[in-house]
Amino acid sequence: MQQLLPDFYAGWRAKVARLDLMTAEDPTVPRNFRMTFSDKTAARQAVDQILAWPCEQVVFAHGPLVFANGQTVLTRAFDWLKP
């Protein structure tokens, strides 16, 4: 999951970042990472397990801290895994 500021990159890198969802409005998994999941069933099971944990805040490597509604943020970020 990541969410870089829209002006993090400039020029062609900014276009690639936008297309890859690295600068999306909400934190999400970039498209290039999504393509690495060869076993979507196992990925769904792992994400379901994570989403079962109580979560209010989220800290991730590339993006702002999430201080509230962490469960909602995580659920939205992994919506792309739904069948």
Secondary structure, 3 states (H helix, E strand, C coil): CECCCCCCCCHHHHHHHHHCCCCCCCCECCHHHHCCCCCHHHHHHHHHHHHCCCCCCECCCECCCECCCHHHHHHHHCHHHCC
